[in-house]
Amino acid sequence: MIELVGTCANCGKAVYCKDGFLDGVIDKNQHLLCNQCAEKESQ
C-alpha cells in the first residue's frame, strides 16, 4: 500500500508511506524531507 504523506520541505517532491514505512525523514525542525534532501543535509 502506498499513501501520500506530503511534500519535501526543500525540493517539493512527493513523499510517500510505503507498506507502513516512511519514504523520507522528519528532520530536527519537524520538516518532512525526501531521502535525497535528507542525505544532502547530513553531509
C-alpha positions in Angstrom: 0.0 0.0 0.0 1.3 3.4 -0.9 -0.1 6.6 0.7 0.9 10.2 0.0 2.2 11.8 3.3 3.2 15.2 2.0 5.9 17.1 0.1 9.5 17.6 0.8 10.1 20.9 2.5 13.3 21.5 0.4 12.5 20.4 -3.1 8.7 19.9 -3.2 8.9 16.2 -4.2 6.1 14.0 -3.1 6.9 11.8 0.0 5.0 8.6 0.4 4.4 5.9 3.1 5.1 2.5 1.5 3.8 -0.6 3.3 4.0 1.2 6.7 7.4 2.8 6.2 8.0 6.5 5.6 10.0 7.0 2.3 11.6 10.1 3.7 12.6 11.6 7.1 11.4 14.2 9.5 14.3 16.5 10.5 15.1 18.0 13.9 12.9 21.1 13.0 9.9 18.8 12.3 10.1 19.3 8.5 9.3 16.4 6.1 12.2 15.7 3.7 12.7 13.2 0.9 15.6 10.8 1.3 17.7 12.7 -1.3 17.4 16.0 0.6 18.0 14.3 3.9 21.2 12.8 2.7 22.4 16.3 1.4 21.7 17.9 4.8 23.6 15.2 6.7 26.8 15.8 4.8 
